[in-house]
Amino acid sequence: MNNLVLYRKYRPQTFGEVIGQEHVVKTLTNALSSGIISHAYLFSGPRGSGKTTIARLLAKALNCQNRKEGTTEPCNKCSSCLEITENRAIDLIEIDAASHRGIDEIRELKDGIQFAPTKSKYKVFIIDESHQLTKEAANALLKTLEEPPSHAIFILATTEVYKMIPTIISRCQRFDFRKLTLQEIIKRLEFVAGKEGVKIEKPALELIALNAEGSVRDAEGLLGQILTFEDISQKKEEIKAEEVKDLLGLVEINLISQFCDFLIQKKVAQAINFLSEISEKGADLQEFTKALINYLRQALILKIGGTEVANPIVAGLTKEEFQKLQNQTEALKEEEIRQILNLFLEAENKMKYSSIPQLPLELAIIEAVGPKE
């Protein structure tokens, strides 16, 4: 197990371990306890939200040899459960539609579906990224979904449900997964870090969670990257937020704050020179602009709704940094913040195509500050 990445090593093995998708878990466990099972499910939602994990849990519970009537959790001890956990179950077929998207693969599936399960009650087909199936393959799958054998269950997973043909959606029981909240991801990271025997401070976990953008898989991937770099077998001290910032290549908030001070004080030359200096020191200007836009967005939220709406944790700021943001926000009108935000949003887009990546930012600075008085 030591060679597994964290999100595979600590993948939930019971419905009770799943976080953030309570509405999906409740409906599926109710169906399992009542014995009312659909022949086709559609799991849609953002990446890393648990679609494949819950699909595997459903397959495990359906084929668990020790699960009694009226119960929902797999035993994780019988041969069927162990085979699924160890990725060697013959009757669980996982297909990546991103690389097996043609009609030939679906025809093979249609031929194979007619055979009864080798040792389990159900043959479960998990088709990941199912929106990437070609039109011909999707139509062929549709015929299979209309009248599948009683021993076959399909679970389709997709991040882009709007790309799927409506007739397939109509034949599935649909579940919409949501992005995980910051606190849910932090709680999960605390659990994983505890299992790994690692001390990591709360602000560091908050930084990881913020950069995961609602994906628990991405969060665990980032944590794994940090633990690998830090060589946790040798490290005894607590991992700090500063170390996480360095490892993830995050732009320091104080740099963004200082740059905004130049904009507020209408110091064009200083702002442009500051940009040149951080660029010469190796800062990624694309990442700097991304962080700046997020900072300005928080300023706008703070200006519109006050501290009741703006959250320092969601913004990824310490109390001192949040206080600095408040002071800067008070120095600007709402209209000014919106204008500056729009200018740097346009600059971010133009940077991708500019022969001089710094130029769109310099033009945005000049326009944001306005003519000299």
N, C-alpha and C positions, 0 to 999 in steps of 0.2 A: 504493500500500500504506500510505501514511502516515495515511490517514483510517480505517484499520481498528483496531478495539480489539485489545489485545495477544493475547487468546486466539484470535482469528481470524488475526491477522498471523503468529503463530508456531505455528499448528496443525500437529502432526506430519504429515509428508508421506510417511514410510516407517514400517514396523512397528518398525524399530530405534529410532526416536525416541520411541516410546510409553513412558511410565513408569508403574509401579505395577500394570499388569495383565498381568504376564508369563504367567500361566496361560492367559489368553484368547489372547494373541498366539501362544504356542507351539502351541496346538491349531489355530488358524486357519492358521498358516503351514505346519504339517504337512499339513493338508488341501489347501492350495494346491500344495505340492510333489508330493503324491501324486496330485492330480487328483480327489480324492474330495470333491465339493462337495454340500452339502445344498441343498434348494430353499427352506428356511425356517430363519431363525435368530431367537432371542429373547435380547436383551441386557437384563438387569435389573440395577439397582444405583442407588446414590445419585446425585444431580445432580452434574454437573461431573466425573464419574469417567472420561469418555472414550468413552462408548457411541456417540455420533454420529460422533466422530472415527474410531473403529475400523471402524464401518459404512462410512464413506466410503473408508477405506483398502482394505477388502475389495472394495468395488465397483471401485475403481481397479485393484487387482491382477488381478481377474477379467477386466477389459476391456483391460488393458495390451497394446498391440500388439507390444511388444518383449520381453515377459517370456517367457523360454525355459522349456521343460518341465523340471520339477524345481526351479525357482527360485521365490521367494516375493515379492520386493520389486517394486513398480511402478517403471518407469524414470523417471517424472516428466518425460519429454521428448516422448513421442508425443502425437498430437492428442487421443487419448482421455484420457490422464492430465492434460493441460493443461486440457481442458474441465472435468473434475471439480474440479481445483484452483481454477479461475476461476468455478465455479458456473454453468456454461452447458452442461452435458452434457444432451442430450435424452433419453438412455437411463437417466439416473439421476433417479428421481422421488422427491422427499422430501415427505412428507405430515405435517402437524402435526395429530394426532388431537384435540388440545385444541380446535381451531377447525374441523376438518373431521371431525366425529364421527358424522354421520348416515348412514343407509342409502343416501341418494341419492349421496353421495360414493363409497361403496364400490361401488355399482352402476356408476358411471362408471369406477372403477378396473378392475372386472371386464370391462367392455367394452373398455377400452384395453389390457388385458393380452393380448388375443388377437392383437394386431398384433405382428409381429416387430420386433426392435430396428432403429432407423434405420441405425446404422452400427457398433454394438458387437456383441460376442458375446452378452451378456446384457442384459436389461432388469432393473435393480435397483430395488426399491421399498423405501425406508426409511420406516417409519411410526413417528414419534416420539410419546411419551406414549400408546402404544397402549392402555393401560388405560382411557382416557377414551372409547373408542368406545362407542356405545349398544349395548344388548343385541342389537337387530335388526342393526345394522351388524357387530357381532362375529360373529353367526351367518352373515351373508352372506360375511364374510371367511373364515370357517371352510371354507365350500364351496370357495372359491378355493384355500385352502391344501391341501385334500385332493388335488386333481388339477390343479396348475398346469401351464402349458405348459413345455416343456423350456428355453425361453429366459428364463424368469422366475425371479427370486430375491427372496425377501422377507426383510427384516431389521426385526424389531419391537423397539423400544426402550421401556423403561418404568422408572419409579422406584417403581411400586407393583404388583409382579407378582401379589400376592395378590388384586388386583381383577380379574384376567383370568380368562376362563372356562377351566377345566381342559382342555377339548378342544382349544383353540388351543395351549396350552402343550405338550400331548402331541404335536402335529404339528410342533414346532420343535426345533431343536438349541439347547439352553439354555446360556447363559453368565452366571454371576453375577459382576458387577463389585464391587470393594470400594472403600471410602474410601481415599484416599491417606494415607500416614503423614506426619508433620510433616517428617521429614528429606527425603522424596521431593519434597514441595512446596517446601521451601527450596532444594533442588538445582535445581528447575525455575525458581524465581524468580531464582536466581543466573545461570542461563543467559540468561533473558529480559533481565535488567538489563544483562548483559554485551553482548548484541546491541544494546541501546539506547544503550550507551556511558555508563551511569549508575553512579555509585559510591553504594552503600547499605550501611550496616554490618549485620553478621550479626544483632544483636539486633532491628533494624528488620524484617529479613526474617522472623525468628521470630515477631514480633508479627503480621505480615500472614498468615503461615501458620496461626497459631493461630485467627485470626478467619475463616479460610476454611472451617473445620470439615470438612476432608477433601476439599474440592472444589478441584481445580487451576484450574478456570475462574473460580471466585470469587476465588481468590488472585491470578490474573493481572488480573482486573477491579479489585481493590483496588490492585494495584501501578500499573495504568494511571491510576487516580484520583489517586494520590499524585504520579505523574510529571507529570500534567496540572497539578495545583495548584502544584507546585514550579517549573513552567516550566523543564524540564531544559535547554532551549537556552541559558538564562542562568545556570543554577546549575552551579558548578564543584566546590563542596565536597561531601563525603560526606553523604548523607541520614541523619539520626540517628533513633534509636528515639523520642525525645521528640517530634520532628516528626510521626512516624507516629501516635503517640498522640493528638496534637492534631487531626490531619486526620481520623482515624477516629472521633473523639469517644469514645475509650476512657477509662474511669474509672481514675484513678491508683491504683496498688496501695497507695501509702502512705496514701491516704484510707481504703481498706478496712482496712488494718492498724491505723490509728489508731482506727477505729470498733470493731474487735475488741478493742482494748485496753480501751475503756470497758466492753464486755460482760464481759470477764474480771475487771475490777476492780469490777464490779457498780455502775457509776456511771450510773444511769438518766437523771438530769437532763442530764448532760454528753452522753450518747449521743443523746438527743432533740434537744438544742440543736445538736449537731453536724449532725444530719440537716437541721434547719431552715436552718442556715447554708449548707450545700452546695446545698440546693434554691434558696435566694435568689440564689446565685451562678450559677444556671443549669444545675446538674447534672440530668441525666435520672435520676429516682429508679428508673425501671424498669431502666435500664442499670446503675445502682448496685447494685440488688438482684441482678441477674443476675451481676455481677462478685463480689458478696459470697458468693453461693451457690457459685460456682466456687472461691473462696478457701477456704470452709469444707469443701468436698468434698476439696480437696487436704490440708487439715488432718486430715480423717478418714482418708484414705489413708495419710498419714504416721504417724498414731497407730497404725493397724492393722499396717502392713507395714514401717514404718521407711524409711530413706533408700534401701533396696534397691528399694522399690516406687515411692516418690514421686520424680518427676523434675522438677528445677527448670525445664528447658526446656519440658516439656509443660505445666507450670503457668504458664508465661509470666513467670517470676521471675528476677531477677538473683541472684547468690550471696548478696548482703547481704539481699535481700528473702526469700530462702529460709531464711536463718539466723534472721531475725525470725519467720517462720512456725514454725520448729522450736521456738523459745523459747515462743511463744504456745501451741503444741500441748502442750508439757510442763506448762503451767499448768492444763490441762483434762483431765478424764477422758473416755474414749471415749463413755460414755453422755451426757455433757454436750454434746459436739460433735454427736452424733446428734440430740439434742433441739433444739439451736439451729438446726441445718440444717433440720430438719422445720418449725420455726416460721417460718423465712424462706421456705421453699418454699410454705407455705400463704399467707403474706403476699403473695408475688409473684402468686399466682393471684387473691387477693382484690382486689389493686390495680386490676385490669382493670375491676372493677365498682363500685369505691368512689367515692362523690361527692367524698371527700377522699383522694386517692391516698396521702398520707403516713400516714394513720391506721392501716392494717394493719401498717405497719412499726413505728409507735410502740407498738402493742399487742404485737407480737412482741418488741420490746425489753423491755417490762415483764415479759412472761412468761419471757423467756430469762434475765433477771437474777434473777427470783424476788423474794420479799418481803424487805424490808429487815431486817437483823439488829438 
